[in-house]
Structure formats: C-alpha cells, structure tokens
Amino acid sequence: MRRTARLLTGTALAAAAVGLTTAAPVYAGEDAATGGLTVYPSSVVPGERAVVTTTACGKGGSAAGDAGAVGAGAFPLAPG
C-alpha cells in the first residue's frame, strides 16, 4: 500500500510541475477580432473572376484559400 501511494504521489507531483511550467500562448498588442473576408461578386461560376479581400493577413501579407467545395480548387491571396 505504501509503495502505491508513493508512486501515485510522485506521478501527481510530476504532472503538477509540468502544468505549472506550461504557459498558454499570449499575443500582446493584437486585436481579438482581426480582419474579415469579403468575396465580390458573392456568386460566381468556375472560370469567372472573383475578388477576395481580407485584413486578417496584415499589411503586405499573403495567404491561400480553398474553394474545393464548389469545384474551383485552391487560390492565392496576395497584396494588391
């Protein structure tokens, strides 16, 4: 009984020590609600041109989108 108690106590203390040293990530100075996504025109068919804008990437940033659900595939988002 005593050996089991020591084993469980040691495991609990190790888990608590790891939990106390692990910090959640914090992003100071960033807005919680950054950017949105606008697609113009709101309805297009494959082959037609659409303009997608967002401020979520920051000034001069880029990203990629995926329109595979509507049969159009991946597309880049670039400044401009």
N, C-alpha and C positions, 0 to 999 in steps of 0.2 A: 504494500500500500504506500509506504513512504517513497519508494522508488518511482512509482507512477505519479505521485504528487510533485516530486522534484522535476520529472520530465515535463509535466504539463505546465508547471510554473516557469521553467526555463523557456519553453516554447511561447508562452504568453508574453513574457518579458521581451523576447526577441521580436515578436510581432509588434508589440507596443513601441519598441525602439525604432523599428523601421517606419512605423506610422507617424511617429513624431518628427522624423528627419525628412519625410517626403512632403514637399510643399506643392500646393496647387499652382499652376502657372498663372501669372498676373501680367496683364498688358497695360501698363500705365500710360495714360495720355491718349488712349484710343476710345473712340465712341462705341457704345454697345450696339447701336443701330447704324452701321456704316453701309451706305450705298443701297441701291435697289437695282432692278433690271427692267429696262424698257425695250420692247420689240416693236418696230414700226415697219410696215403695217402689221397689225395684230394677226392677220390671216394671210398666209402665202402658200403657194404650192411649190413642190420641188422644182428647182430651176429658176424661180423668181428671186430677185434680190430683196433682202431684208436688212434693216439696220438695227443692231443691238447695242445699247449703251448701258454703262454702269459706272458708278463712282466707287464701287467696292474695292477695286484694284489699286486705287490711289492714282495720283498724277503720273502719267507716263508708264503705268503698269500694263500688263497684258494677262490674258487667261485663255482658256479654251472652253467651248461649250459642246454639248452633245444633243443633237436633235434626232438621234436614232429612233426614238419612239414614234416619230412621224415620218420615218423613212429618208431623212436627209443626212444623217451621219454627223461627224464631228466638224466643228468650225472654229477658227481662231478669233479671239477678241484682241485687237491691237489698238494702240493710241491713234487717234486721228479722226 
